[in-house]
Amino acid sequence: MDRRLFLWGVLAAGGCTTAAPGSGLLERAVEAAGGRAALDAVKELAWTGEAAVHFGGQSLELGVETVVRPFVSAKSVSWPKAQGRAVARTLIVGLDGGRAITPRGDAPLPEAQLVHERLQFGLYALMLLPVDSVSEIPPDRLLIAHAGAPQTEFRFDAAGRMISARNRVPDAEKGARMIAQEIAFEGIIESNGVRWPKSITIRQDDAPYFDLRIATFEARATAST
């Protein structure tokens, strides 16, 4: 189930113009997210909360703890709320590979799942609005790309607050198949000046897939050991 926790993808778009760091929409988006200094200072993002994963007409309620080092690595611990943390699964993804740790043992991730997870966790890094690869799609969207993440189209309200995104990701089991994703952001939780969505909802191929409700959030200027 760990592979279902974080989802993002690859999107091609036309009609874009390069957005300079001080240009209208990008500038508003950066300020709404906490300002360039606060965003650039982030070395690690960490949160706890609850999630619901939807599959096959069913839903599974999870407890989650996640740590992401933007474009470097991620560690996510999840457990069914009905069973408790004793049956927790840990997903670890880094530049040199990935593995899943369960009560039954420790196993490397298959290649298709590893590629999928790297891209999925990369969404969080894109949400820090790196400026080197941003294109503006007037009037309210930014297309953000990075080698370590899916190319994602973000939409913002008039104040520059991030409200939704869309992209495509390779399937974790059949890497050649691409999956369309629609992502919605709601609420605000803040740490060290960084304003982050309090909830993230994802639809995959137009069906419910994943809901995250963040309880605690840290934007860390120093990565933990």
C-alpha positions, 0 to 999 in steps of 0.5 A: 500500500505504500506506493499509493501514498504520494502521486504526481506526473508528466504534463506537456502544455502550450502557450507558455511564457517564461516567468522571471522571478519578479513577474506577476503570478510567480511573484504572488505565488511565492509571497503567498507561500511565505516568500523566497527566503523562507522557501529557499531555506527549506532543506527538509519537509516533515509532517504527520497526519492521516490519509485515506487511500481509495482503491477497488471501490474501497477506502483504507484509513491510515496514519502517516509520518513523512519526511522529504528532502527536496529532490534528494530523498523521502521516507514515509511511514504508514499504518492502518488506523484500525490495526495501529503502528505495530504493523507500520510500513516504511517506504524509503526513496533516495537517489541510489534506490529505494526499499520497503520495510514491513513487519515481514522484512526489508525488500528493494523496490522494483524499478517501475515502482522506484521511478514512480515514487521518485516522481511522486515525492518530487511534487513536494519539492515543486510546491516550493516553487523553484524558479529555474524552470517555471513557465507562466500560462496566463492568467492563473497557472504556472508550469514547473519542471525539474529533472527530479520531479514530474512536470506539473501545472499549478493553478492559483487564486487571485492572491497567489494561493496554490489551489490545484495542480495536474500532471501525469505519472507512470504506473508503479506496476506497468511503467509504460502506462501513464496516469492522469492526476488532478490534485486539490489543495485546501487550508494552510499550515505554517512553519518557519514562514512557509505556508503549506496546504493542510489537506491534499486530495488526489484523483487519478484517472478521474477517480478518487485515489488519495486524501491527506490531512496534515496534523503537524508540519515542519519546514526545516532549514537543517536536514535531520540525521 
